[in-house]
Amino acid sequence: MSLPEGVERRTVDGERVLATRGPDGDWREWDPRRSKLGAMLDRGVETGLGGGETVLYLGAAAGTTVSHVADLAGPVYAVEFAPRPMRDLLEVAAARELVIPLLKDARRPATYGHVVEPVDVIVQDVATRGQARVAIENRRFLAPDGRLLLAIKARSEDVTAAPEAVFESVLEDLSSAYEVLATERLDPLHEAHLGVVARPA
């Protein structure tokens, strides 16, 4: 299984783990149980990351995965809606000058459109209904040959429906603007989640 440049499997406490090299040069464990993108990499999904790409990260939360993305990519626009995790995200940004934290709602890209430049990759990890709509609305920022790395959260779309039915519905909606290149179930690391790699259609 190939990993992106900047991501390696390292031995920590006798266990082989994913890791990226932080600003201080030390290797940092990237726990796939805490990161949907990490889980995608752990499963061997080809994400296209690792070459200094400009990234728009939707649903940055406290910045755990953002910090690893910043270790291997270029500038990262990190969009987070909630003030509490934003405080932690600001600490991540303080240690990484290429992380640009934005206290904004990913469902309303017009509110940050004046800040975000065209990007090579969109990483989307938002817990909301209408996840396909979020990806479609933010497509405006994505380069024609760019990639969308999406974690579909079935329970956020419809807590009563079978995850497989939710995934099918979201992918169908997504197809109006994207071509899906790969999908990967992320269970049991992330229950009822589907990892998706897509490009603009």
Contacts in CASP RR format, 6 or more apart in sequence:
PFRMAT RR
TARGET T0000
AUTHOR 0000-0000-0000
METHOD contacts of the structure
MODEL  1
MSLPEGVERRTVDGERVLATRGPDGDWREWDPRRSKLGAMLDRGVETGLG
GGETVLYLGAAAGTTVSHVADLAGPVYAVEFAPRPMRDLLEVAAARELVI
PLLKDARRPATYGHVVEPVDVIVQDVATRGQARVAIENRRFLAPDGRLLL
AIKARSEDVTAAPEAVFESVLEDLSSAYEVLATERLDPLHEAHLGVVARP
A
1 44 0 8 1.000
2 44 0 8 1.000
2 46 0 8 1.000
3 9 0 8 1.000
3 18 0 8 1.000
3 41 0 8 1.000
3 44 0 8 1.000
4 41 0 8 1.000
4 47 0 8 1.000
4 48 0 8 1.000
4 49 0 8 1.000
4 50 0 8 1.000
4 51 0 8 1.000
4 72 0 8 1.000
5 50 0 8 1.000
5 51 0 8 1.000
5 72 0 8 1.000
6 20 0 8 1.000
6 21 0 8 1.000
6 50 0 8 1.000
6 71 0 8 1.000
6 72 0 8 1.000
7 18 0 8 1.000
7 19 0 8 1.000
7 20 0 8 1.000
7 30 0 8 1.000
7 41 0 8 1.000
7 49 0 8 1.000
7 50 0 8 1.000
7 68 0 8 1.000
7 72 0 8 1.000
8 18 0 8 1.000
8 19 0 8 1.000
8 20 0 8 1.000
8 27 0 8 1.000
9 16 0 8 1.000
9 17 0 8 1.000
9 18 0 8 1.000
9 19 0 8 1.000
10 16 0 8 1.000
10 17 0 8 1.000
10 18 0 8 1.000
10 19 0 8 1.000
10 27 0 8 1.000
10 29 0 8 1.000
11 17 0 8 1.000
12 19 0 8 1.000
12 29 0 8 1.000
17 29 0 8 1.000
17 30 0 8 1.000
17 31 0 8 1.000
18 29 0 8 1.000
18 30 0 8 1.000
18 31 0 8 1.000
18 32 0 8 1.000
18 38 0 8 1.000
18 41 0 8 1.000
18 42 0 8 1.000
19 27 0 8 1.000
19 28 0 8 1.000
19 29 0 8 1.000
19 30 0 8 1.000
20 27 0 8 1.000
20 28 0 8 1.000
20 30 0 8 1.000
20 68 0 8 1.000
20 71 0 8 1.000
20 72 0 8 1.000
21 27 0 8 1.000
21 28 0 8 1.000
21 71 0 8 1.000
22 28 0 8 1.000
22 67 0 8 1.000
22 71 0 8 1.000
23 71 0 8 1.000
23 95 0 8 1.000
23 96 0 8 1.000
28 67 0 8 1.000
28 68 0 8 1.000
28 71 0 8 1.000
30 38 0 8 1.000
30 41 0 8 1.000
30 68 0 8 1.000
31 38 0 8 1.000
32 38 0 8 1.000
32 39 0 8 1.000
32 41 0 8 1.000
32 42 0 8 1.000
32 189 0 8 1.000
33 39 0 8 1.000
33 189 0 8 1.000
33 190 0 8 1.000
34 64 0 8 1.000
34 65 0 8 1.000
35 64 0 8 1.000
35 65 0 8 1.000
35 68 0 8 1.000
36 65 0 8 1.000
36 125 0 8 1.000
36 151 0 8 1.000
36 186 0 8 1.000
36 190 0 8 1.000
36 193 0 8 1.000
36 195 0 8 1.000
37 47 0 8 1.000
37 65 0 8 1.000
37 68 0 8 1.000
37 69 0 8 1.000
37 123 0 8 1.000
37 125 0 8 1.000
37 149 0 8 1.000
37 151 0 8 1.000
38 65 0 8 1.000
38 68 0 8 1.000
39 186 0 8 1.000
39 189 0 8 1.000
39 190 0 8 1.000
39 193 0 8 1.000
40 47 0 8 1.000
40 149 0 8 1.000
40 151 0 8 1.000
40 184 0 8 1.000
40 186 0 8 1.000
40 195 0 8 1.000
40 197 0 8 1.000
41 47 0 8 1.000
42 189 0 8 1.000
43 184 0 8 1.000
43 186 0 8 1.000
44 184 0 8 1.000
45 182 0 8 1.000
45 184 0 8 1.000
45 195 0 8 1.000
45 197 0 8 1.000
46 182 0 8 1.000
46 197 0 8 1.000
47 121 0 8 1.000
47 147 0 8 1.000
47 149 0 8 1.000
47 197 0 8 1.000
48 121 0 8 1.000
48 147 0 8 1.000
49 55 0 8 1.000
49 69 0 8 1.000
49 72 0 8 1.000
49 73 0 8 1.000
49 121 0 8 1.000
49 149 0 8 1.000
50 72 0 8 1.000
50 73 0 8 1.000
51 72 0 8 1.000
51 73 0 8 1.000
51 74 0 8 1.000
52 72 0 8 1.000
52 73 0 8 1.000
52 74 0 8 1.000
53 73 0 8 1.000
53 74 0 8 1.000
53 119 0 8 1.000
53 120 0 8 1.000
53 121 0 8 1.000
54 73 0 8 1.000
54 74 0 8 1.000
54 75 0 8 1.000
54 76 0 8 1.000
54 77 0 8 1.000
54 117 0 8 1.000
54 118 0 8 1.000
54 119 0 8 1.000
54 120 0 8 1.000
54 121 0 8 1.000
55 69 0 8 1.000
55 73 0 8 1.000
55 74 0 8 1.000
55 75 0 8 1.000
55 76 0 8 1.000
55 77 0 8 1.000
55 119 0 8 1.000
55 120 0 8 1.000
55 121 0 8 1.000
55 122 0 8 1.000
55 123 0 8 1.000
56 76 0 8 1.000
56 77 0 8 1.000
56 79 0 8 1.000
56 116 0 8 1.000
56 119 0 8 1.000
56 121 0 8 1.000
56 122 0 8 1.000
56 123 0 8 1.000
56 138 0 8 1.000
56 141 0 8 1.000
56 142 0 8 1.000
57 65 0 8 1.000
57 66 0 8 1.000
57 69 0 8 1.000
57 76 0 8 1.000
57 77 0 8 1.000
57 78 0 8 1.000
57 79 0 8 1.000
57 122 0 8 1.000
57 123 0 8 1.000
57 125 0 8 1.000
58 79 0 8 1.000
58 106 0 8 1.000
58 122 0 8 1.000
58 123 0 8 1.000
58 124 0 8 1.000
58 125 0 8 1.000
58 126 0 8 1.000
58 134 0 8 1.000
58 138 0 8 1.000
59 78 0 8 1.000
59 79 0 8 1.000
59 80 0 8 1.000
59 81 0 8 1.000
59 106 0 8 1.000
59 124 0 8 1.000
59 125 0 8 1.000
59 126 0 8 1.000
60 66 0 8 1.000
60 78 0 8 1.000
60 79 0 8 1.000
60 80 0 8 1.000
60 85 0 8 1.000
60 89 0 8 1.000
60 101 0 8 1.000
61 80 0 8 1.000
61 82 0 8 1.000
61 85 0 8 1.000
61 89 0 8 1.000
61 125 0 8 1.000
62 85 0 8 1.000
62 88 0 8 1.000
62 89 0 8 1.000
62 92 0 8 1.000
63 78 0 8 1.000
63 80 0 8 1.000
63 85 0 8 1.000
63 88 0 8 1.000
63 89 0 8 1.000
63 92 0 8 1.000
65 123 0 8 1.000
65 125 0 8 1.000
66 76 0 8 1.000
66 78 0 8 1.000
66 89 0 8 1.000
66 92 0 8 1.000
66 99 0 8 1.000
67 92 0 8 1.000
67 95 0 8 1.000
67 96 0 8 1.000
67 99 0 8 1.000
69 76 0 8 1.000
69 123 0 8 1.000
70 76 0 8 1.000
70 92 0 8 1.000
70 96 0 8 1.000
70 98 0 8 1.000
70 99 0 8 1.000
73 121 0 8 1.000
74 98 0 8 1.000
75 98 0 8 1.000
75 99 0 8 1.000
75 100 0 8 1.000
75 117 0 8 1.000
76 96 0 8 1.000
76 98 0 8 1.000
76 99 0 8 1.000
76 100 0 8 1.000
77 100 0 8 1.000
77 102 0 8 1.000
77 112 0 8 1.000
77 115 0 8 1.000
77 116 0 8 1.000
77 119 0 8 1.000
78 89 0 8 1.000
78 92 0 8 1.000
78 93 0 8 1.000
78 99 0 8 1.000
78 100 0 8 1.000
78 101 0 8 1.000
78 102 0 8 1.000
79 102 0 8 1.000
79 104 0 8 1.000
79 105 0 8 1.000
79 106 0 8 1.000
79 112 0 8 1.000
80 86 0 8 1.000
80 89 0 8 1.000
80 101 0 8 1.000
80 102 0 8 1.000
80 103 0 8 1.000
80 104 0 8 1.000
81 103 0 8 1.000
81 104 0 8 1.000
81 105 0 8 1.000
81 106 0 8 1.000
83 103 0 8 1.000
86 101 0 8 1.000
86 103 0 8 1.000
89 99 0 8 1.000
89 101 0 8 1.000
90 101 0 8 1.000
92 99 0 8 1.000
92 101 0 8 1.000
93 99 0 8 1.000
93 100 0 8 1.000
93 101 0 8 1.000
100 115 0 8 1.000
102 112 0 8 1.000
102 115 0 8 1.000
102 116 0 8 1.000
104 111 0 8 1.000
104 112 0 8 1.000
105 111 0 8 1.000
106 124 0 8 1.000
106 126 0 8 1.000
106 128 0 8 1.000
106 134 0 8 1.000
106 138 0 8 1.000
107 128 0 8 1.000
107 133 0 8 1.000
107 134 0 8 1.000
107 137 0 8 1.000
109 116 0 8 1.000
109 137 0 8 1.000
109 138 0 8 1.000
109 140 0 8 1.000
109 141 0 8 1.000
113 140 0 8 1.000
113 141 0 8 1.000
116 141 0 8 1.000
117 141 0 8 1.000
118 141 0 8 1.000
118 142 0 8 1.000
118 143 0 8 1.000
119 141 0 8 1.000
119 142 0 8 1.000
119 143 0 8 1.000
119 146 0 8 1.000
120 142 0 8 1.000
120 143 0 8 1.000
120 146 0 8 1.000
120 147 0 8 1.000
121 142 0 8 1.000
121 146 0 8 1.000
121 147 0 8 1.000
121 148 0 8 1.000
121 149 0 8 1.000
122 135 0 8 1.000
122 138 0 8 1.000
122 139 0 8 1.000
122 141 0 8 1.000
122 142 0 8 1.000
122 147 0 8 1.000
122 148 0 8 1.000
122 149 0 8 1.000
122 150 0 8 1.000
123 149 0 8 1.000
124 131 0 8 1.000
124 134 0 8 1.000
124 135 0 8 1.000
124 138 0 8 1.000
124 148 0 8 1.000
124 149 0 8 1.000
124 150 0 8 1.000
124 151 0 8 1.000
125 151 0 8 1.000
126 134 0 8 1.000
126 153 0 8 1.000
126 156 0 8 1.000
127 153 0 8 1.000
127 156 0 8 1.000
128 134 0 8 1.000
128 156 0 8 1.000
129 156 0 8 1.000
129 157 0 8 1.000
129 158 0 8 1.000
130 157 0 8 1.000
130 170 0 8 1.000
130 173 0 8 1.000
131 150 0 8 1.000
131 152 0 8 1.000
131 153 0 8 1.000
131 156 0 8 1.000
131 157 0 8 1.000
131 170 0 8 1.000
132 170 0 8 1.000
132 171 0 8 1.000
132 173 0 8 1.000
132 174 0 8 1.000
133 173 0 8 1.000
135 148 0 8 1.000
135 150 0 8 1.000
135 174 0 8 1.000
135 177 0 8 1.000
135 178 0 8 1.000
135 198 0 8 1.000
136 173 0 8 1.000
136 174 0 8 1.000
136 176 0 8 1.000
136 177 0 8 1.000
136 178 0 8 1.000
139 148 0 8 1.000
139 177 0 8 1.000
139 178 0 8 1.000
139 200 0 8 1.000
142 148 0 8 1.000
142 200 0 8 1.000
144 200 0 8 1.000
145 199 0 8 1.000
146 199 0 8 1.000
146 200 0 8 1.000
147 181 0 8 1.000
147 197 0 8 1.000
147 198 0 8 1.000
147 199 0 8 1.000
148 178 0 8 1.000
148 196 0 8 1.000
148 197 0 8 1.000
148 198 0 8 1.000
148 199 0 8 1.000
148 200 0 8 1.000
149 195 0 8 1.000
149 196 0 8 1.000
149 197 0 8 1.000
150 174 0 8 1.000
150 195 0 8 1.000
150 196 0 8 1.000
150 197 0 8 1.000
150 198 0 8 1.000
151 186 0 8 1.000
151 190 0 8 1.000
151 193 0 8 1.000
151 194 0 8 1.000
151 195 0 8 1.000
151 196 0 8 1.000
152 166 0 8 1.000
152 167 0 8 1.000
152 170 0 8 1.000
152 171 0 8 1.000
152 193 0 8 1.000
152 194 0 8 1.000
152 195 0 8 1.000
152 196 0 8 1.000
153 192 0 8 1.000
153 193 0 8 1.000
154 161 0 8 1.000
154 163 0 8 1.000
154 166 0 8 1.000
154 167 0 8 1.000
154 192 0 8 1.000
154 193 0 8 1.000
154 194 0 8 1.000
155 163 0 8 1.000
155 192 0 8 1.000
157 166 0 8 1.000
157 169 0 8 1.000
157 170 0 8 1.000
158 166 0 8 1.000
163 192 0 8 1.000
163 194 0 8 1.000
166 192 0 8 1.000
167 183 0 8 1.000
167 194 0 8 1.000
170 194 0 8 1.000
171 180 0 8 1.000
171 183 0 8 1.000
171 196 0 8 1.000
174 180 0 8 1.000
174 196 0 8 1.000
174 198 0 8 1.000
175 201 0 8 1.000
176 201 0 8 1.000
177 200 0 8 1.000
177 201 0 8 1.000
178 198 0 8 1.000
178 199 0 8 1.000
178 200 0 8 1.000
178 201 0 8 1.000
179 198 0 8 1.000
179 199 0 8 1.000
179 200 0 8 1.000
179 201 0 8 1.000
180 196 0 8 1.000
180 197 0 8 1.000
180 198 0 8 1.000
181 197 0 8 1.000
181 198 0 8 1.000
181 199 0 8 1.000
182 196 0 8 1.000
182 197 0 8 1.000
183 194 0 8 1.000
183 195 0 8 1.000
183 196 0 8 1.000
183 197 0 8 1.000
184 194 0 8 1.000
184 195 0 8 1.000
185 193 0 8 1.000
185 194 0 8 1.000
185 195 0 8 1.000
186 193 0 8 1.000
186 194 0 8 1.000
186 195 0 8 1.000
187 193 0 8 1.000
END
